[in-house]
Amino acid sequence: MLHALLGYAQRTGLHAEPGFSPQTIRWAICADDDGNYLGVVPLGSDKKGLAFRLLPTQAQSALVGKGGVRAQPLWDTVGSVLLWSKDEKRKPPDRERHDNFLLLLRSATEVIPECQAAVTLLSDPDVLGRARADIEKQGPPAARPEDKMTVRIGDRLLVDMAAVPAWWREHYRALQKARESTGKSRGENGAMLDLLTGDVVTPAYTHDTKIKGLAGIGGLPQGDALVSFDKAAFTSFGLEKSRNAAMAEESAKRYAESLNHLIQTNGRILAGAMVVPWFKEGVAAEDDPFTWIVEAPEHTARIAEARAAELLEAIRKGTRPDLAGNRYYAVTLSGAAGRVMVRDWIEGEFEELAAAVAAWFTDLAIVWADGSALASPPKFMAVVGALVRELKDAPASLVAELWRAAARRKAVPRAALARALGRARLAFLADESPRVAGLALIKAYHTRINSWGYPAMQPYLNENHPDVAYHAGRLLAVLARLQYAALGEVGAGVVQRYYIAASQTPALVLGRLIGNSKNHLSKLDGGLSFWFENRIAEIVGRFGDRLPRTLDLEGQSLFALGYYQQLAHDRASRPAAKEEAINA
């Protein structure tokens, strides 16, 4: 995965230079060329602030570690720059960080003369008091001590000065050498092979760039570590911290910046997890099978199979060489106590992905409950939603397994089958139409395991299915409709009273129901009675020697599928003359 992320950085030209990162700054304290205070102003046209592609940045470990710089270069938080706190008793201003901010400004004055005016400005307690009063008046939204701030001298921001990158590179290298010298004095390891590049490097002691964007799925707002070692049980051969996964700071920066960029541009939150897909070579949105799975509106989903078939044919004929040699990657992530949890990683050929997505929609195809037509192909989250009462209840591990089933043409997880069956059973008992995506997933499960050697499960009624459990479900559907035709609404009917028992122990229940059906048949006119008798006889003829005493999870799910598809079939194909009599 890390190698794929490194390749993404190289392909896209993603800047991953140590000591620089994208930042958004919301405020500027302003002065003239002599350092006279002019006020505090917001930056940018929106409430978030002004975004900068790359700014000099000190790693978090340098801000809080022993002997650290403890301030960002030329920008920092409003609280640090102005010595401002909204609750000074509980959290007094960080004077040490403010002083270090001034120290960095002084170190830059030879290269960036405007920094001298900034030092003059921020060294005056009266100016800081006026600036604090002004910042408290800003908004809405109101300013916060943790907002980011820089200095504007005249009409130019310090962070925008042309000489800033060169100054910071030199200063940053000096800081790194000082840290390496301190590390060697503590006996830390020297040169090692970089796991990503194979070069001999001095490995980063910690990987300071955090993976951001997982705050809604277990992660922290400030980001989470992907590579970290903070306990003795995680380390080997006396190696300390991230030297257990030796990488130069630049390599660590590259994988982190790549993943952050992909999360921001491609990440899709699916219940309790996030899927981040990408391709080795760029793929147009209309050719992206991942989009068909997750975000496709109905019209796109309906042509997914045709589109996939078209792309596969083009690859085989050689008319799409850009796709023929392409590869896909997808990582499923969530946060856990400050760390990134990699729940799944898949990769493969583009051709395999297109074929898998086409098969996903084919296997999910199922009739509407009214039997009128095929249901709309469900979006991925509709499938997940059919397994739980609320999406927030969906286990992230199950979502990751389902995603693998869709993208890799793997078996549907048995845990998903159990949940889909449970939700469908509740709907049947309440005499409601179940979520069609749940029945579609049950069908896909059996299509993919296909333990009977029978052709793929059809979206409509499978009258020749070899499994007795399927026909037992069909029989209950016919008996329920017979009761309604004979008695009308009776409160708790056959389904409410017997569905669970019939689906678990059919031999004990269905025989009695067949015997009782004679009482219902006697209440119908001859033609309708004959029609029902023929339906019951046809289904019973599928049972063979005897009904099974019990059904396991797979059998119960086939029972549910047979029940559903028989109802849909009868609703769509009932004789017009008997419409009113057998309408359920």
Protein Blocks (a to p, Z undefined) as FASTA:
>chain_A
ZZmmmmmmmmnopacbehiacdddfbdcdddfkopafbjcdedjbfnbpcdfbdcdddfk
lmmmghiaoiaehiacfklmnopafblklmccdfklmmmmmmmmmmmmmmmmmlmmmmmm
mmpmklmmmmmmmmmmgccddddfkbccdddehjacfklpmklmmmmmmmmmmmmmmmmm
mmmmnopacddddfklopacdddfbdfbccehilmnopafkbpcfbdcfbfklpgehiah
jllmgcdfklmmmmmmmmmmmmmmmoccehjbccddddfbacdfklmmklmmmmocfklm
mmmmmmmmmmmmmmmnopammlmmpccdddddddeehiacdfbdcdddfklmmmmmmmmm
mmmgccdfklmaccddddfklmmmmmpmbfklpcfklmmmmmmmmmnopacdfklmmmmm
mmmmmmmmnopacdfklmmmmmmmmmmnopnopacddfbdcfkbcbfklmmmmmmmmmmm
mmmmmnopnhjafklmmmmmmmmmmmlmmmmmmmmmmmmmmmpcfklmmmmmmmmmmmmm
mnombccfbdcfklmmmmmmmmmmmmmmmmmmgcfklmmmmmZZ
